[in-house]
Amino acid sequence: MDTDTCADVSHAIDPILDEADPIEQSYYLEVGSPGLGRRLTRPEHYEALRGQKIAARLIRPDAAGRRELAGILQQRQGSTVTLDTPEGPVSFELSAAASVRLCDDEDLFD
């Protein structure tokens, strides 16, 4: 979602809120997007981002000695996430990950 879209949403919602006046005190409406490299925190994030590149930082190295994983999100089944990496499929438990995020900012720095 870019800034123009955020502005469009804000301009569409603002008059509706002004008309309904649901908040007693004054307020300022801010519309934003989750941003680049956003964290995946809910099951629906994983479902929506299937087929996208994500990265995980593990709390401790896995059996292959890796702490950083990146690949195409294949699935989340329960608490197990599977990525398609250049080395082949890699799965990890969410409880073993310090963070999992979308890799949508890589090409900005080429």
C-alpha angles and dihedrals in degrees: 000000000000129000093261090057091048090052092048091051091047092051091048096049100038098073091046091053091045090053095047093040093199095167119068098207127051118280141179119227115223122183119192143157128240089257135222119323092015119185121251107229107151134056090242090058090061093048093048093048099047109139093025126112114258135174130215129196111205123215090226130014115273124235089282092052096253124141096170119059128179131172147110112308108243100172150324112224111182104312095337120099122196123201129189104227132176087260092052134264116344124188129194138175117248089228088063093055124090089193142353119198143170115259098218097129103060098100093051092077102045 
